[in-house]
Amino acid sequence: MDNRLNEIRRKIRFLRSQMLDAESTIRQHINRDEDCAEGSMQLMAMRVVMLGLIGERNRLGGEERLLNVDERLKADCRAVGRGPLKGARGRRVR
């Protein structure tokens, strides 16, 4: 089951990158005042696939909780165990 969950996560990552590429292509078409209907339809189809993958991931127990703004600000994102470098400490000692 863990392999299946990792496979789904890999597919989600790959699909996200494809979606970003499709979005940038759509933006380019819009900036050049060209028709972007085909790219938009493909992007909407990717979103449907993404929702299916996310639902399957959640059913397998891989649900990832998203933090709200307050929780993100309160989260300690500093690296664990990072202190000053030995060279910096050594120079001060006399």
C-alpha positions as CSV (number, residue, x, y, z in Angstrom):
1,M,0.0,0.0,0.0
2,D,2.9,2.4,0.8
3,N,4.2,1.8,-2.8
4,R,0.8,2.7,-4.2
5,L,0.7,5.9,-2.1
6,N,4.2,6.9,-3.3
7,E,3.2,6.2,-6.9
8,I,0.1,8.4,-6.5
9,R,2.3,11.2,-5.0
10,R,4.7,10.9,-7.9
11,K,1.9,11.2,-10.4
12,I,0.5,14.3,-8.6
13,R,3.9,16.0,-8.7
14,F,4.3,15.2,-12.4
15,L,0.8,16.4,-13.1
16,R,1.4,19.6,-11.2
17,S,4.4,20.4,-13.3
18,Q,2.5,19.7,-16.5
19,M,-0.3,22.0,-15.3
20,L,2.2,24.8,-14.7
21,D,3.5,24.4,-18.2
22,A,0.0,24.4,-19.6
23,E,-0.8,27.6,-17.6
24,S,2.3,29.4,-18.9
25,T,1.4,28.4,-22.5
26,I,-2.1,29.7,-22.0
27,R,-0.7,33.0,-20.6
28,Q,1.5,33.3,-23.7
29,H,-1.4,32.8,-26.0
30,I,-3.5,35.4,-24.1
31,N,-0.6,37.9,-24.2
32,R,-0.4,37.4,-28.0
33,D,-4.1,37.7,-28.3
34,E,-4.4,34.2,-29.7
35,D,-7.0,31.5,-29.1
36,C,-6.3,29.4,-26.0
37,A,-9.4,27.3,-25.9
38,E,-7.6,24.0,-26.6
39,G,-5.0,24.6,-23.9
40,S,-7.7,25.6,-21.4
41,M,-9.7,22.4,-22.1
42,Q,-6.6,20.3,-21.5
43,L,-5.9,22.2,-18.3
44,M,-9.4,21.5,-17.1
45,A,-9.0,17.8,-17.9
46,M,-5.8,17.8,-15.9
47,R,-7.6,19.3,-13.0
48,V,-10.2,16.5,-13.1
49,V,-7.4,13.9,-13.1
50,M,-5.7,15.7,-10.2
51,L,-8.9,15.6,-8.1
52,G,-9.2,11.9,-8.8
53,L,-5.6,11.3,-7.7
54,I,-6.0,13.4,-4.6
55,G,-9.2,11.5,-3.7
56,E,-7.4,8.2,-4.1
57,R,-4.4,9.4,-2.1
58,N,-6.7,10.5,0.7
59,R,-8.6,7.1,0.7
60,L,-5.2,5.3,1.1
61,G,-4.5,7.5,4.2
62,G,-2.0,9.9,2.6
63,E,-4.1,13.0,3.4
64,E,-1.9,16.0,3.9
65,R,-3.3,18.7,6.2
66,L,-2.8,22.3,4.9
67,L,-1.9,24.9,7.5
68,N,-3.8,28.1,7.7
69,V,-2.0,31.5,7.9
70,D,-1.8,31.6,11.7
71,E,-0.4,28.1,11.9
72,R,2.2,28.8,9.2
73,L,3.4,31.9,11.0
74,K,3.6,30.0,14.3
75,A,5.4,27.0,12.7
76,D,9.1,26.7,13.6
77,C,10.8,26.3,10.3
78,R,14.3,26.7,11.5
79,A,16.8,23.9,10.9
80,V,17.3,21.5,13.9
81,G,20.7,21.5,15.4
82,R,22.3,24.2,13.3
83,G,24.7,26.2,15.4
84,P,27.5,28.5,14.4
85,L,30.3,27.0,12.4
86,K,33.3,25.7,14.3
87,G,35.6,28.2,12.6
88,A,33.4,31.1,13.8
89,R,33.6,29.8,17.4
90,G,37.3,29.1,17.2
91,R,38.2,32.6,16.2
92,R,36.6,34.3,19.2
93,V,38.3,32.0,21.8
94,R,41.4,33.5,23.4
